[in-house]
Amino acid sequence: MIKLPKDQLQALIAKNAAALLDELCSDHSFVVNLGVGIPLLAVNYLHRDNIYIHTENGMVGVGPLAYGDQVHPDLVNAGRQPVTETIGCSYTDASESFGMIRGRHIHAAVLGAFQVDQQANIANWIIPGSTLLGVGGAMDLVAGAQTVIIAMTHCNAGKPKLVHQCSLPITAYHEADYVVTEFGLFHFVDGTPILEKIHPELSVQDVRNATEFDFSVADQLSHTLLL
Amino acid sequence: MPMARSKVMRASEAVSHIRNGDKVMVGGFGLRGCPFELVDALIETGQRELTIISVGGDSPGIGLGALLRSGQIKKMIGSFYNANREVAMARNSGQIEVVLMPMGNLAEALRAGGMGIPAFYVPVGAGTDLAVGKEVRVFDGRPHILVDALHADVSLIRAKASDALGNLVYSKTARNFNPAMAMAADFTIAVVDEIVEPGALSPDEIITSHIYVDALVLAGGCRHD
């Protein structure tokens, strides 16, 4: 099994999410929205220079996090973190920013999740009874982005997050396209999850043991990247 | 030619338009582009039973967080209150009602409210707990929910600069919900960091036309009083 400190585990998942974005973007300009947490870390591992980051508070062309005198008081990402501009960046108001999402102009969204199920349903907005009260852009992003990538740890306190049927409130139905965890990469094709990549130190049976939903295995099963 | 009545006024005078029970939109996202001076002035008025339409609840004790603590809010319509858990606590204790909306549905409801569109269909949220009771219609084989536009009595917004007419320009991600809210209220109050002469702003760069702006408040000073 994979024994890594939390920060390295998150970095491993982010690195493989970035590799997927690099693969998906081909040669055209590719606009990506990254959620707070593991997804945002993917920025550190992108290699393509034709990927542009969108943040739903109203910017296309988000640069790296800002530090020190780079910080501008009016410039943050959706997670309230100070960020920088890139050459060619632009600002919009919130209604247009979400119109970009809903209107299918965002090529990929990378988000975390609490659960993803057999039918590609996603639960990632609320855990009933908690003092968190917010949906934010989660429902907009999974319904609107052309490709939805869930980047998350494989289990939560030992319990699988890839389940037969989501028990937590649903964010959107049938919208997950890929799930990237430290165990591997699943691709939903025609509504069925297929394991396409696997951590080089794991067997398919290891993955099945930590996964509740049923999945098939790609003929060309390849390895995920290591840190 | 007689001069038009100036829109420039003190924050206290501007927010005196807000009455008990009003719906009030408040701009800002992630503590950027928030009209804090106007919210603080609203607290001073003591008006109560307010419905606040905003993306979130700012932070505990800051901006809308302070208005919540002062007990003047009856209901909040918004999207993301995780940065101020006092909102969830006030909801759980029955102090306030909270209506959650997907953030883009909220943004579009504001725009629609200002643009004369009473409601619109979107796929976002269909079938979820946030769509309970909403009308559903299928387009291209996909369920969509009918979302009602939002309109307010007063909007409190922030911009970077204004001319004396009330044309507004914004700064970076501080723009966020402010332009849509400017359009979606009967009376819109903008707090700005600078007020310049008409003509000093490039017409191509103006984001919010003065036709939406009823009152201007200069941030941090009384230069125009």
Interface residues (C-beta under 8 A of the other chain):
Chain A: T55 E56 N57 G58 M59 H72 P73 D74 L75 V76 N77 A78 G79 R80 Y91 T92 D93 A94 S95 S97 F98 G99 I101 R102 I126 S130 T131 L132 L133 G134 V135 G136 G137 A138 M139 D140 A143 G144 P169 I170 T171 A172 Y173
Chain B: F29 G30 L31 R32 G33 V55 G56 S79 F80 Y81 N82 A83 R85 V87 A88 M89 R91 N92 V98 L100 M101 P102 M103 G104 N105 A107 E108 L110 R111 V122 P123 V124 G125 A126 G127 T128 D129 L130 K160 Y170 S171 K172 T173 A174 R175 N176 F177 N178 P179 A180 I207
